[in-house]
């Protein structure tokens, strides 16, 4: 006679054994999958350093390429984009803070071309320019035509700009590379002279529109009329000076330029474009 109790117990033991084996196989399968995912993820993220905490970045070229010079966009939403750069020579001066107050009211950043001796006299104005987003360009130390251009070479010129560059860097920590030659780059700066400037690491801007503000002393309306008669290009680099008559004319100048559909911009080293009388692409 078959003992039904023993048969039942045997069946239960076989079922338990099968369940155990199945669970073990399933567990090992999950472990294998987990190891595979970890290995794949590790290869994607990079190589773990010896400390086990840092990832080594192996591809940075795409980020570096973003810093290359780019052209100014000529169109926006299908319309020609008009840009004006307000540039002020010969500062800083006792008018600089009032001028920056006015620019700040209109949310405009300007490009300054400063003289070394004036920067030493008004160091706080230089610091404020950089803090508020204006570009602190260079305009030599002395503005002396004979010293800069009559020596027979570029040595004095470059030395003065390097000295002015050092003043800005010492005051602000920023090392500017954009310069403006006193009296403009033509005709006194020839091809070999320009090569020396480029080799020294400088870019050079002249201007597209001369406001003649330097000669309209006490006549701010004449400055505005000069700009009205010569504002024509889609991109204008406007020559102004850090002087009283310019400060007085500035509100009307801003209003007029905006009324003609221009946006104001500040010089950006990463979006440099050629603006010298020789059309020298090195500068």
C-alpha positions as CSV (number, residue, x, y, z in Angstrom):
1,X,0.0,0.0,0.0
2,X,1.4,3.4,-1.1
3,X,2.0,5.9,1.8
4,X,0.3,9.0,0.4
5,X,1.9,11.2,3.1
6,X,5.4,10.4,1.9
7,X,4.5,11.0,-1.8
8,X,3.1,14.4,-0.9
9,X,6.3,15.4,1.0
10,X,8.5,14.3,-1.9
11,X,6.5,16.3,-4.3
12,X,6.8,19.4,-2.1
13,X,10.6,18.9,-1.8
14,X,11.0,18.6,-5.6
15,X,8.9,21.8,-6.1
16,X,11.0,23.7,-3.5
17,X,14.2,22.5,-5.2
18,X,13.0,23.7,-8.6
19,X,11.9,27.1,-7.2
20,X,15.4,27.5,-5.5
21,X,17.2,26.7,-8.8
22,X,14.9,29.1,-10.8
23,X,15.5,31.9,-8.3
24,X,19.2,31.4,-8.3
25,X,19.4,31.5,-12.1
26,X,17.2,34.6,-12.2
27,X,19.5,36.3,-9.6
28,X,22.6,35.4,-11.6
29,X,21.0,36.8,-14.7
30,X,20.2,40.1,-13.0
31,X,23.8,40.3,-11.7
32,X,25.2,39.8,-15.2
33,X,22.9,42.4,-16.7
34,X,23.9,44.9,-13.9
35,X,27.6,44.3,-14.6
36,X,27.1,44.9,-18.3
37,X,25.2,48.2,-17.7
38,X,27.9,49.4,-15.3
39,X,30.7,48.6,-17.8
40,X,28.9,50.4,-20.7
41,X,28.2,53.5,-18.6
42,X,31.8,53.7,-17.4
43,X,33.1,53.6,-20.9
44,X,30.7,56.4,-21.9
45,X,31.5,58.8,-19.1
46,X,35.3,58.5,-19.3
47,X,38.2,56.9,-17.5
48,X,38.1,57.1,-13.7
49,X,41.3,58.6,-12.2
50,X,43.5,56.9,-9.7
51,X,41.6,58.5,-6.9
52,X,38.4,57.0,-8.2
53,X,36.6,60.4,-7.8
54,X,37.5,62.4,-11.0
55,X,36.5,61.9,-14.6
56,X,39.0,62.7,-17.3
57,X,37.5,64.8,-20.0
58,X,38.8,63.5,-23.3
59,X,37.0,65.9,-25.8
60,X,37.3,69.7,-25.3
61,X,37.9,70.8,-28.9
62,X,34.3,71.7,-29.4
63,X,34.3,74.2,-26.6
64,X,37.6,75.7,-27.6
65,X,36.3,76.3,-31.1
66,X,33.4,78.4,-29.8
67,X,36.0,81.1,-28.7
68,X,37.1,81.7,-32.4
69,X,36.3,85.1,-33.9
70,X,32.9,85.3,-35.5
71,X,31.3,87.9,-37.8
72,X,28.6,90.3,-36.7
73,X,25.2,89.0,-37.7
74,X,24.0,91.1,-40.7
75,X,20.3,90.1,-40.5
76,X,17.8,89.4,-37.8
77,X,14.3,88.0,-38.5
78,X,14.8,88.7,-42.2
79,X,15.7,92.4,-41.7
80,X,19.0,94.1,-42.0
81,X,20.5,94.6,-38.6
82,X,22.0,98.0,-37.9
83,X,24.6,98.4,-35.2
84,X,26.3,101.5,-33.7
85,X,29.4,101.4,-31.6
86,X,29.9,104.5,-29.5
87,X,33.7,105.0,-29.0
88,X,35.3,107.6,-26.8
89,X,38.9,108.8,-27.1
90,X,41.3,110.6,-24.8
91,X,39.8,109.7,-21.5
92,X,39.2,109.1,-18.7
93,X,38.5,112.6,-17.6
94,X,36.4,114.5,-15.1
95,X,33.4,113.9,-17.4
96,X,33.7,110.2,-17.5
97,X,31.5,109.3,-14.5
98,X,28.7,111.6,-15.7
99,X,29.0,110.0,-19.1
100,X,28.8,106.5,-17.7
101,X,25.8,107.5,-15.6
102,X,24.0,108.6,-18.8
103,X,25.0,105.4,-20.6
104,X,23.8,103.4,-17.7
105,X,20.4,105.1,-17.9
106,X,20.0,103.9,-21.5
107,X,21.6,100.5,-20.9
108,X,24.3,101.2,-23.4
109,X,27.9,99.8,-23.2
110,X,30.6,101.9,-24.9
111,X,34.1,101.3,-26.1
112,X,36.7,103.6,-24.6
113,X,40.2,104.3,-26.0
114,X,42.2,105.7,-23.1
115,X,45.5,107.5,-22.6
116,X,47.9,106.2,-20.0
117,X,48.5,109.5,-18.2
118,X,44.7,110.0,-17.8
119,X,44.2,106.5,-16.5
120,X,46.8,107.2,-13.8
121,X,44.9,110.4,-12.9
122,X,41.4,108.8,-12.9
123,X,42.0,105.1,-11.9
124,X,38.5,104.7,-10.4
125,X,36.9,105.6,-13.7
126,X,38.9,102.8,-15.4
127,X,37.7,100.4,-12.8
128,X,34.1,101.5,-13.2
129,X,34.3,101.1,-17.0
130,X,35.2,97.4,-16.7
131,X,32.8,96.7,-13.8
132,X,29.9,98.1,-15.8
133,X,30.7,96.3,-19.1
134,X,32.4,99.0,-21.2
135,X,35.5,97.9,-23.1
136,X,38.7,99.6,-21.9
137,X,40.6,100.1,-25.2
138,X,44.0,101.8,-25.5
139,X,45.0,105.1,-27.1
140,X,48.8,105.3,-26.2
141,X,50.4,107.0,-23.3
142,X,51.2,110.5,-24.7
143,X,49.2,111.1,-27.9
144,X,52.4,112.7,-29.2
145,X,52.6,112.5,-33.0
146,X,56.3,113.0,-33.2
147,X,57.2,110.4,-30.6
148,X,54.8,107.8,-31.9
149,X,55.4,108.2,-35.7
150,X,58.6,110.1,-36.4
151,X,61.3,107.8,-34.9
152,X,61.6,105.7,-38.1
153,X,60.0,102.6,-36.7
154,X,57.2,101.1,-34.6
155,X,59.2,100.7,-31.4
156,X,57.9,103.8,-29.5
157,X,54.4,103.2,-30.6
158,X,54.2,99.6,-29.4
159,X,56.1,100.4,-26.2
160,X,53.5,103.1,-25.3
161,X,50.6,100.8,-26.0
162,X,52.1,98.0,-24.0
163,X,52.6,100.4,-21.1
164,X,49.0,101.6,-21.3
165,X,47.9,97.9,-21.5
166,X,49.8,97.2,-18.3
167,X,48.0,100.1,-16.5
168,X,44.5,98.7,-17.3
169,X,45.6,95.2,-16.3
170,X,47.0,96.4,-13.0
171,X,43.9,98.4,-12.2
172,X,41.3,95.8,-13.3
173,X,42.9,92.5,-13.9
174,X,41.7,92.7,-17.6
175,X,44.3,92.8,-20.4
176,X,42.8,94.7,-23.4
177,X,44.1,94.1,-26.9
178,X,42.1,96.6,-28.9
179,X,43.9,99.9,-29.7
180,X,43.2,103.1,-31.6
181,X,46.1,105.0,-33.1
182,X,46.2,108.7,-32.2
183,X,45.2,110.7,-35.3
184,X,44.1,107.5,-37.0
185,X,46.2,104.8,-38.8
186,X,46.4,106.6,-42.1
187,X,48.7,107.7,-43.6
188,X,51.3,107.5,-40.9
189,X,51.2,103.7,-40.3
190,X,52.6,101.6,-43.2
191,X,52.5,97.9,-44.0
192,X,55.6,96.9,-41.9
193,X,54.4,99.1,-39.0
194,X,51.1,97.3,-39.1
195,X,52.7,93.9,-39.1
196,X,54.6,94.9,-36.0
197,X,51.4,95.9,-34.3
198,X,49.8,92.6,-35.2
199,X,52.8,90.7,-34.0
200,X,52.6,92.4,-30.7
201,X,49.2,90.9,-30.2
202,X,47.0,94.0,-30.8
203,X,43.9,94.6,-32.9
204,X,43.4,98.2,-34.2
205,X,40.2,100.1,-34.9
206,X,39.8,103.4,-36.7
207,X,36.3,104.6,-37.2
208,X,33.6,104.9,-39.9
209,X,32.0,108.1,-38.7
210,X,33.8,111.2,-37.3
211,X,31.5,113.3,-35.1
212,X,34.1,116.2,-35.1
213,X,33.1,116.8,-31.5
214,X,36.7,117.7,-30.7
215,X,36.4,121.0,-32.6
216,X,32.8,121.9,-31.7
217,X,33.6,123.3,-28.2
218,X,30.5,124.6,-26.6
219,X,28.4,123.6,-29.6
220,X,26.7,120.2,-28.8
221,X,24.1,120.8,-31.5
222,X,26.8,120.9,-34.2
223,X,28.0,117.5,-33.0
224,X,24.5,116.1,-33.4
225,X,24.1,117.7,-36.9
226,X,27.4,116.1,-38.0
227,X,26.2,112.7,-36.9
228,X,22.8,113.2,-38.6
229,X,24.6,114.0,-41.9
230,X,27.0,111.0,-41.9
231,X,25.1,108.1,-40.2
232,X,24.6,105.9,-43.2
233,X,26.2,102.4,-42.9
234,X,24.6,99.3,-41.4
235,X,27.6,99.1,-39.0
236,X,28.9,102.4,-37.7
237,X,32.0,102.9,-35.4
238,X,31.4,106.4,-34.2
239,X,34.4,108.6,-33.1
240,X,33.6,110.7,-30.0
241,X,35.7,112.1,-27.2
242,X,35.5,112.2,-23.4
243,X,34.8,115.9,-23.3
244,X,32.1,118.3,-22.0
245,X,30.5,119.2,-25.3
246,X,30.2,115.5,-26.1
247,X,28.5,114.8,-22.8
248,X,26.0,117.6,-23.5
249,X,25.3,116.2,-26.9
250,X,25.1,112.6,-25.9
251,X,21.4,112.3,-25.0
252,X,20.3,113.7,-28.4
253,X,22.9,111.6,-30.2
254,X,21.5,108.4,-28.5
255,X,17.9,109.4,-29.3
256,X,18.7,110.1,-32.9
257,X,20.7,106.9,-33.5
258,X,18.0,104.8,-32.0
259,X,15.3,106.5,-34.1
260,X,17.1,105.3,-37.2
261,X,16.8,101.7,-36.1
262,X,20.3,101.1,-34.7
263,X,21.2,98.9,-31.8
264,X,24.2,99.9,-29.6
265,X,26.9,97.4,-28.9
266,X,30.3,97.3,-27.2
267,X,33.5,95.8,-28.7
268,X,33.7,92.1,-28.2
269,X,37.1,90.4,-28.7
270,X,35.4,87.2,-29.6
271,X,33.4,88.9,-32.4
272,X,36.2,91.1,-33.7
273,X,35.7,92.6,-37.2
274,X,38.1,94.7,-39.3
275,X,37.8,98.4,-39.0
276,X,41.0,100.1,-40.0
277,X,41.6,102.5,-42.9
278,X,43.9,100.1,-44.6
279,X,41.5,97.2,-44.4
280,X,44.3,95.1,-43.0
281,X,42.8,91.8,-41.9
282,X,45.7,91.1,-39.5
283,X,44.2,93.9,-37.4
